[in-house]
């Protein structure tokens, strides 16, 4: 199944939430490895979120061009 921008944004949000939880846990337990995992997951979530935004914009432009042809 082909993903649309919303799918990427949803995955990104989930990654950011998971990352924040790991980051907070790492901070509270002084576990630098878990904290680093959390920061990585948050960054991955941000990238997926941006990819979703780009995909939505691309699809909108594609629809406009197809409509005008």
SEFIZA-3560 file (N, C-alpha, C; in Angstrom, 3 decimals):
REM SEFIZA-3560
<numar><xx>0.828</xx><yy>-1.177</yy><zz>0.000</zz><atom>N</atom></numar>
<numar><xx>0.000</xx><yy>0.000</yy><zz>0.000</zz><atom>CA</atom></numar>
<numar><xx>0.878</xx><yy>1.248</yy><zz>0.000</zz><atom>C</atom></numar>
<numar><xx>0.510</xx><yy>2.199</yy><zz>-0.810</zz><atom>N</atom></numar>
<numar><xx>1.278</xx><yy>3.433</yy><zz>-0.941</zz><atom>CA</atom></numar>
<numar><xx>0.958</xx><yy>4.372</yy><zz>0.219</zz><atom>C</atom></numar>
<numar><xx>2.000</xx><yy>4.951</yy><zz>0.817</zz><atom>N</atom></numar>
<numar><xx>1.814</xx><yy>5.867</yy><zz>1.936</zz><atom>CA</atom></numar>
<numar><xx>1.523</xx><yy>7.269</yy><zz>1.431</zz><atom>C</atom></numar>
<numar><xx>0.655</xx><yy>7.961</yy><zz>2.155</zz><atom>N</atom></numar>
<numar><xx>0.465</xx><yy>9.381</yy><zz>1.863</zz><atom>CA</atom></numar>
<numar><xx>1.132</xx><yy>10.199</yy><zz>2.964</zz><atom>C</atom></numar>
<numar><xx>1.087</xx><yy>11.487</yy><zz>2.841</zz><atom>N</atom></numar>
<numar><xx>1.779</xx><yy>12.348</yy><zz>3.788</zz><atom>CA</atom></numar>
<numar><xx>1.296</xx><yy>12.189</yy><zz>5.219</zz><atom>C</atom></numar>
<numar><xx>0.003</xx><yy>11.918</yy><zz>5.368</zz><atom>N</atom></numar>
<numar><xx>-0.560</xx><yy>11.748</yy><zz>6.710</zz><atom>CA</atom></numar>
<numar><xx>0.032</xx><yy>10.527</yy><zz>7.396</zz><atom>C</atom></numar>
<numar><xx>0.277</xx><yy>9.466</yy><zz>6.642</zz><atom>N</atom></numar>
<numar><xx>0.896</xx><yy>8.271</yy><zz>7.219</zz><atom>CA</atom></numar>
<numar><xx>2.278</xx><yy>8.594</yy><zz>7.786</zz><atom>C</atom></numar>
<numar><xx>3.059</xx><yy>9.343</yy><zz>7.019</zz><atom>N</atom></numar>
<numar><xx>4.396</xx><yy>9.725</yy><zz>7.483</zz><atom>CA</atom></numar>
<numar><xx>4.311</xx><yy>10.612</yy><zz>8.728</zz><atom>C</atom></numar>
<numar><xx>3.359</xx><yy>11.541</yy><zz>8.719</zz><atom>N</atom></numar>
<numar><xx>3.210</xx><yy>12.445</yy><zz>9.858</zz><atom>CA</atom></numar>
<numar><xx>2.772</xx><yy>11.675</yy><zz>11.104</zz><atom>C</atom></numar>
<numar><xx>1.897</xx><yy>10.685</yy><zz>10.937</zz><atom>N</atom></numar>
<numar><xx>1.450</xx><yy>9.872</yy><zz>12.072</zz><atom>CA</atom></numar>
<numar><xx>2.613</xx><yy>9.067</yy><zz>12.642</zz><atom>C</atom></numar>
<numar><xx>3.398</xx><yy>8.449</yy><zz>11.763</zz><atom>N</atom></numar>
<numar><xx>4.575</xx><yy>7.704</yy><zz>12.211</zz><atom>CA</atom></numar>
<numar><xx>5.567</xx><yy>8.643</yy><zz>12.910</zz><atom>C</atom></numar>
<numar><xx>5.711</xx><yy>9.840</yy><zz>12.362</zz><atom>N</atom></numar>
<numar><xx>6.624</xx><yy>10.813</yy><zz>12.959</zz><atom>CA</atom></numar>
<numar><xx>6.192</xx><yy>11.210</yy><zz>14.355</zz><atom>C</atom></numar>
<numar><xx>4.900</xx><yy>11.429</yy><zz>14.530</zz><atom>N</atom></numar>
<numar><xx>4.384</xx><yy>11.786</yy><zz>15.856</zz><atom>CA</atom></numar>
<numar><xx>4.622</xx><yy>10.655</yy><zz>16.844</zz><atom>C</atom></numar>
<numar><xx>4.377</xx><yy>9.422</yy><zz>16.414</zz><atom>N</atom></numar>
<numar><xx>4.604</xx><yy>8.269</yy><zz>17.294</zz><atom>CA</atom></numar>
<numar><xx>6.077</xx><yy>8.176</yy><zz>17.692</zz><atom>C</atom></numar>
<numar><xx>6.971</xx><yy>8.388</yy><zz>16.738</zz><atom>N</atom></numar>
<numar><xx>8.407</xx><yy>8.341</yy><zz>17.038</zz><atom>CA</atom></numar>
<numar><xx>8.817</xx><yy>9.450</yy><zz>18.003</zz><atom>C</atom></numar>
<numar><xx>8.236</xx><yy>10.636</yy><zz>17.817</zz><atom>N</atom></numar>
<numar><xx>8.571</xx><yy>11.743</yy><zz>18.713</zz><atom>CA</atom></numar>
<numar><xx>8.084</xx><yy>11.468</yy><zz>20.135</zz><atom>C</atom></numar>
<numar><xx>6.902</xx><yy>10.894</yy><zz>20.272</zz><atom>N</atom></numar>
<numar><xx>6.376</xx><yy>10.563</yy><zz>21.603</zz><atom>CA</atom></numar>
<numar><xx>7.237</xx><yy>9.487</yy><zz>22.257</zz><atom>C</atom></numar>
<numar><xx>7.552</xx><yy>8.444</yy><zz>21.483</zz><atom>N</atom></numar>
<numar><xx>8.401</xx><yy>7.371</yy><zz>22.001</zz><atom>CA</atom></numar>
<numar><xx>9.766</xx><yy>7.923</yy><zz>22.399</zz><atom>C</atom></numar>
<numar><xx>10.307</xx><yy>8.794</yy><zz>21.570</zz><atom>N</atom></numar>
<numar><xx>11.611</xx><yy>9.385</yy><zz>21.851</zz><atom>CA</atom></numar>
<numar><xx>11.598</xx><yy>10.249</yy><zz>23.097</zz><atom>C</atom></numar>
<numar><xx>10.538</xx><yy>11.019</yy><zz>23.268</zz><atom>N</atom></numar>
<numar><xx>10.434</xx><yy>11.865</yy><zz>24.458</zz><atom>CA</atom></numar>
<numar><xx>10.371</xx><yy>11.006</yy><zz>25.716</zz><atom>C</atom></numar>
<numar><xx>9.634</xx><yy>9.905</yy><zz>25.656</zz><atom>N</atom></numar>
<numar><xx>9.540</xx><yy>9.011</yy><zz>26.810</zz><atom>CA</atom></numar>
<numar><xx>10.915</xx><yy>8.423</yy><zz>27.153</zz><atom>C</atom></numar>
<numar><xx>11.632</xx><yy>7.968</yy><zz>26.141</zz><atom>N</atom></numar>
<numar><xx>12.969</xx><yy>7.417</yy><zz>26.374</zz><atom>CA</atom></numar>
<numar><xx>13.917</xx><yy>8.477</yy><zz>26.915</zz><atom>C</atom></numar>
<numar><xx>13.833</xx><yy>9.678</yy><zz>26.355</zz><atom>N</atom></numar>
<numar><xx>14.691</xx><yy>10.775</yy><zz>26.788</zz><atom>CA</atom></numar>
<numar><xx>14.424</xx><yy>11.103</yy><zz>28.262</zz><atom>C</atom></numar>
<numar><xx>13.158</xx><yy>11.230</yy><zz>28.625</zz><atom>N</atom></numar>
<numar><xx>12.796</xx><yy>11.538</yy><zz>30.006</zz><atom>CA</atom></numar>
<numar><xx>13.228</xx><yy>10.424</yy><zz>30.957</zz><atom>C</atom></numar>
<numar><xx>13.012</xx><yy>9.177</yy><zz>30.538</zz><atom>N</atom></numar>
<numar><xx>13.427</xx><yy>8.044</yy><zz>31.360</zz><atom>CA</atom></numar>
<numar><xx>14.948</xx><yy>8.063</yy><zz>31.551</zz><atom>C</atom></numar>
<numar><xx>15.664</xx><yy>8.299</yy><zz>30.459</zz><atom>N</atom></numar>
<numar><xx>17.124</xx><yy>8.363</yy><zz>30.525</zz><atom>CA</atom></numar>
<numar><xx>17.615</xx><yy>9.466</yy><zz>31.443</zz><atom>C</atom></numar>
<numar><xx>16.935</xx><yy>10.607</yy><zz>31.397</zz><atom>N</atom></numar>
<numar><xx>17.324</xx><yy>11.716</yy><zz>32.267</zz><atom>CA</atom></numar>
<numar><xx>17.058</xx><yy>11.388</yy><zz>33.735</zz><atom>C</atom></numar>
<numar><xx>15.901</xx><yy>10.777</yy><zz>34.000</zz><atom>N</atom></numar>
<numar><xx>15.539</xx><yy>10.515</yy><zz>35.397</zz><atom>CA</atom></numar>
<numar><xx>16.364</xx><yy>9.387</yy><zz>36.019</zz><atom>C</atom></numar>
<numar><xx>16.850</xx><yy>8.465</yy><zz>35.188</zz><atom>N</atom></numar>
<numar><xx>17.644</xx><yy>7.339</yy><zz>35.710</zz><atom>CA</atom></numar>
<numar><xx>19.134</xx><yy>7.523</yy><zz>35.457</zz><atom>C</atom></numar>
<numar><xx>19.496</xx><yy>8.652</yy><zz>34.856</zz><atom>N</atom></numar>
<numar><xx>20.878</xx><yy>8.947</yy><zz>34.492</zz><atom>CA</atom></numar>
<numar><xx>21.446</xx><yy>7.881</yy><zz>33.537</zz><atom>C</atom></numar>
<numar><xx>20.570</xx><yy>7.397</yy><zz>32.645</zz><atom>N</atom></numar>
<numar><xx>20.954</xx><yy>6.391</yy><zz>31.641</zz><atom>CA</atom></numar>
<numar><xx>21.209</xx><yy>7.126</yy><zz>30.319</zz><atom>C</atom></numar>
<numar><xx>22.468</xx><yy>7.421</yy><zz>30.066</zz><atom>N</atom></numar>
<numar><xx>22.841</xx><yy>8.200</yy><zz>28.885</zz><atom>CA</atom></numar>
<numar><xx>22.508</xx><yy>7.472</yy><zz>27.580</zz><atom>C</atom></numar>
<numar><xx>22.586</xx><yy>6.141</yy><zz>27.589</zz><atom>N</atom></numar>
<numar><xx>22.269</xx><yy>5.367</yy><zz>26.384</zz><atom>CA</atom></numar>
<numar><xx>20.797</xx><yy>5.504</yy><zz>26.040</zz><atom>C</atom></numar>
<numar><xx>19.919</xx><yy>5.364</yy><zz>27.025</zz><atom>N</atom></numar>
<numar><xx>18.477</xx><yy>5.490</yy><zz>26.792</zz><atom>CA</atom></numar>
<numar><xx>18.129</xx><yy>6.912</yy><zz>26.380</zz><atom>C</atom></numar>
<numar><xx>18.802</xx><yy>7.868</yy><zz>26.967</zz><atom>N</atom></numar>
<numar><xx>18.572</xx><yy>9.267</yy><zz>26.609</zz><atom>CA</atom></numar>
<numar><xx>18.976</xx><yy>9.511</yy><zz>25.155</zz><atom>C</atom></numar>
<numar><xx>20.088</xx><yy>8.953</yy><zz>24.734</zz><atom>N</atom></numar>
<numar><xx>20.542</xx><yy>9.097</yy><zz>23.344</zz><atom>CA</atom></numar>
<numar><xx>19.560</xx><yy>8.421</yy><zz>22.386</zz><atom>C</atom></numar>
<numar><xx>19.048</xx><yy>7.254</yy><zz>22.772</zz><atom>N</atom></numar>
<numar><xx>18.038</xx><yy>6.581</yy><zz>21.940</zz><atom>CA</atom></numar>
<numar><xx>16.817</xx><yy>7.482</yy><zz>21.780</zz><atom>C</atom></numar>
<numar><xx>16.424</xx><yy>8.125</yy><zz>22.864</zz><atom>N</atom></numar>
<numar><xx>15.276</xx><yy>9.019</yy><zz>22.812</zz><atom>CA</atom></numar>
<numar><xx>15.500</xx><yy>10.195</yy><zz>21.885</zz><atom>C</atom></numar>
<numar><xx>16.676</xx><yy>10.779</yy><zz>21.960</zz><atom>N</atom></numar>
<numar><xx>16.994</xx><yy>11.898</yy><zz>21.074</zz><atom>CA</atom></numar>
<numar><xx>17.009</xx><yy>11.457</yy><zz>19.617</zz><atom>C</atom></numar>
<numar><xx>17.520</xx><yy>10.242</yy><zz>19.370</zz><atom>N</atom></numar>
<numar><xx>17.538</xx><yy>9.710</yy><zz>18.008</zz><atom>CA</atom></numar>
<numar><xx>16.111</xx><yy>9.491</yy><zz>17.498</zz><atom>C</atom></numar>
<numar><xx>15.252</xx><yy>8.914</yy><zz>18.343</zz><atom>N</atom></numar>
<numar><xx>13.868</xx><yy>8.674</yy><zz>17.944</zz><atom>CA</atom></numar>
<numar><xx>13.128</xx><yy>9.983</yy><zz>17.679</zz><atom>C</atom></numar>
<numar><xx>13.395</xx><yy>11.003</yy><zz>18.508</zz><atom>N</atom></numar>
<numar><xx>12.750</xx><yy>12.294</yy><zz>18.280</zz><atom>CA</atom></numar>
<numar><xx>13.194</xx><yy>12.897</yy><zz>16.949</zz><atom>C</atom></numar>
<numar><xx>14.475</xx><yy>12.784</yy><zz>16.641</zz><atom>N</atom></numar>
<numar><xx>14.986</xx><yy>13.308</yy><zz>15.369</zz><atom>CA</atom></numar>
<numar><xx>14.382</xx><yy>12.542</yy><zz>14.195</zz><atom>C</atom></numar>
<numar><xx>14.279</xx><yy>11.225</yy><zz>14.339</zz><atom>N</atom></numar>
<numar><xx>13.663</xx><yy>10.410</yy><zz>13.289</zz><atom>CA</atom></numar>
<numar><xx>12.205</xx><yy>10.820</yy><zz>13.086</zz><atom>C</atom></numar>
<numar><xx>11.522</xx><yy>11.095</yy><zz>14.183</zz><atom>N</atom></numar>
<numar><xx>10.134</xx><yy>11.542</yy><zz>14.102</zz><atom>CA</atom></numar>
<numar><xx>9.999</xx><yy>12.872</yy><zz>13.392</zz><atom>C</atom></numar>
<numar><xx>10.912</xx><yy>13.785</yy><zz>13.674</zz><atom>N</atom></numar>
<numar><xx>10.901</xx><yy>15.083</yy><zz>12.993</zz><atom>CA</atom></numar>
<numar><xx>11.097</xx><yy>14.909</yy><zz>11.487</zz><atom>C</atom></numar>
<numar><xx>12.005</xx><yy>14.020</yy><zz>11.116</zz><atom>N</atom></numar>
<numar><xx>12.261</xx><yy>13.785</yy><zz>9.692</zz><atom>CA</atom></numar>
<numar><xx>11.033</xx><yy>13.198</yy><zz>8.999</zz><atom>C</atom></numar>
<numar><xx>10.378</xx><yy>12.245</yy><zz>9.643</zz><atom>N</atom></numar>
<numar><xx>9.168</xx><yy>11.660</yy><zz>9.066</zz><atom>CA</atom></numar>
<numar><xx>8.058</xx><yy>12.700</yy><zz>8.959</zz><atom>C</atom></numar>
<numar><xx>7.964</xx><yy>13.561</yy><zz>9.957</zz><atom>N</atom></numar>
<numar><xx>6.967</xx><yy>14.624</yy><zz>9.937</zz><atom>CA</atom></numar>
<numar><xx>7.200</xx><yy>15.550</yy><zz>8.755</zz><atom>C</atom></numar>
<numar><xx>8.449</xx><yy>15.950</yy><zz>8.553</zz><atom>N</atom></numar>
<numar><xx>8.786</xx><yy>16.829</yy><zz>7.420</zz><atom>CA</atom></numar>
<numar><xx>8.558</xx><yy>16.115</yy><zz>6.088</zz><atom>C</atom></numar>
<numar><xx>8.877</xx><yy>14.818</yy><zz>6.035</zz><atom>N</atom></numar>
<numar><xx>8.635</xx><yy>14.047</yy><zz>4.812</zz><atom>CA</atom></numar>
<numar><xx>7.147</xx><yy>14.013</yy><zz>4.498</zz><atom>C</atom></numar>
<numar><xx>6.332</xx><yy>13.880</yy><zz>5.525</zz><atom>N</atom></numar>
<numar><xx>4.882</xx><yy>13.887</yy><zz>5.332</zz><atom>CA</atom></numar>
<numar><xx>4.385</xx><yy>15.215</yy><zz>4.799</zz><atom>C</atom></numar>
<numar><xx>4.921</xx><yy>16.303</yy><zz>5.340</zz><atom>N</atom></numar>
<numar><xx>4.550</xx><yy>17.629</yy><zz>4.843</zz><atom>CA</atom></numar>
<numar><xx>4.930</xx><yy>17.787</yy><zz>3.372</zz><atom>C</atom></numar>
<numar><xx>6.135</xx><yy>17.354</yy><zz>3.038</zz><atom>N</atom></numar>
<numar><xx>6.594</xx><yy>17.458</yy><zz>1.648</zz><atom>CA</atom></numar>
<numar><xx>5.730</xx><yy>16.599</yy><zz>0.725</zz><atom>C</atom></numar>
<numar><xx>5.388</xx><yy>15.397</yy><zz>1.170</zz><atom>N</atom></numar>
<numar><xx>4.564</xx><yy>14.495</yy><zz>0.368</zz><atom>CA</atom></numar>
<numar><xx>3.191</xx><yy>15.108</yy><zz>0.133</zz><atom>C</atom></numar>
<numar><xx>2.612</xx><yy>15.708</yy><zz>1.178</zz><atom>N</atom></numar>
<numar><xx>1.307</xx><yy>16.352</yy><zz>1.007</zz><atom>CA</atom></numar>
<numar><xx>1.376</xx><yy>17.502</yy><zz>0.020</zz><atom>C</atom></numar>
<numar><xx>2.409</xx><yy>18.324</yy><zz>0.103</zz><atom>N</atom></numar>
<numar><xx>2.561</xx><yy>19.448</yy><zz>-0.825</zz><atom>CA</atom></numar>
<numar><xx>2.763</xx><yy>18.947</yy><zz>-2.250</zz><atom>C</atom></numar>
<numar><xx>3.573</xx><yy>17.896</yy><zz>-2.398</zz><atom>N</atom></numar>
<numar><xx>3.806</xx><yy>17.329</yy><zz>-3.717</zz><atom>CA</atom></numar>
<numar><xx>2.491</xx><yy>16.817</yy><zz>-4.309</zz><atom>C</atom></numar>
<numar><xx>1.725</xx><yy>16.095</yy><zz>-3.507</zz><atom>N</atom></numar>
<numar><xx>0.455</xx><yy>15.548</yy><zz>-3.989</zz><atom>CA</atom></numar>
<numar><xx>-0.537</xx><yy>16.651</yy><zz>-4.354</zz><atom>C</atom></numar>
<numar><xx>-0.535</xx><yy>17.748</yy><zz>-3.575</zz><atom>N</atom></numar>
<numar><xx>-1.415</xx><yy>18.876</yy><zz>-3.893</zz><atom>CA</atom></numar>
<numar><xx>-1.040</xx><yy>19.499</yy><zz>-5.227</zz><atom>C</atom></numar>
<numar><xx>0.259</xx><yy>19.725</yy><zz>-5.440</zz><atom>N</atom></numar>
<numar><xx>0.716</xx><yy>20.310</yy><zz>-6.706</zz><atom>CA</atom></numar>
<numar><xx>0.416</xx><yy>19.382</yy><zz>-7.876</zz><atom>C</atom></numar>
<numar><xx>0.635</xx><yy>18.099</yy><zz>-7.670</zz><atom>N</atom></numar>
<numar><xx>0.363</xx><yy>17.118</yy><zz>-8.721</zz><atom>CA</atom></numar>
<numar><xx>-1.122</xx><yy>17.136</yy><zz>-9.082</zz><atom>C</atom></numar>
<numar><xx>-1.975</xx><yy>17.226</yy><zz>-8.086</zz><atom>N</atom></numar>
<numar><xx>-3.430</xx><yy>17.272</yy><zz>-8.329</zz><atom>CA</atom></numar>
<numar><xx>-3.815</xx><yy>18.537</yy><zz>-9.082</zz><atom>C</atom></numar>
<numar><xx>-3.202</xx><yy>19.683</yy><zz>-8.731</zz><atom>N</atom></numar>
<numar><xx>-3.481</xx><yy>20.940</yy><zz>-9.419</zz><atom>CA</atom></numar>
<numar><xx>-3.089</xx><yy>20.851</yy><zz>-10.889</zz><atom>C</atom></numar>
<numar><xx>-1.909</xx><yy>20.307</yy><zz>-11.131</zz><atom>N</atom></numar>
<numar><xx>-1.424</xx><yy>20.226</yy><zz>-12.519</zz><atom>CA</atom></numar>
<numar><xx>-2.267</xx><yy>19.263</yy><zz>-13.340</zz><atom>C</atom></numar>
<numar><xx>-2.670</xx><yy>18.164</yy><zz>-12.729</zz><atom>N</atom></numar>
<numar><xx>-3.501</xx><yy>17.183</yy><zz>-13.435</zz><atom>CA</atom></numar>
<numar><xx>-4.859</xx><yy>17.789</yy><zz>-13.742</zz><atom>C</atom></numar>
<numar><xx>-5.393</xx><yy>18.573</yy><zz>-12.820</zz><atom>N</atom></numar>
<numar><xx>-6.703</xx><yy>19.215</yy><zz>-12.980</zz><atom>CA</atom></numar>
<numar><xx>-6.665</xx><yy>20.251</yy><zz>-14.099</zz><atom>C</atom></numar>
<numar><xx>-5.542</xx><yy>20.962</yy><zz>-14.226</zz><atom>N</atom></numar>
<numar><xx>-5.426</xx><yy>22.035</yy><zz>-15.217</zz><atom>CA</atom></numar>
<numar><xx>-5.096</xx><yy>21.520</yy><zz>-16.614</zz><atom>C</atom></numar>
<numar><xx>-4.788</xx><yy>20.271</yy><zz>-16.748</zz><atom>N</atom></numar>
<numar><xx>-4.425</xx><yy>19.748</yy><zz>-18.084</zz><atom>CA</atom></numar>
<numar><xx>-5.634</xx><yy>19.402</yy><zz>-18.895</zz><atom>C</atom></numar>
//
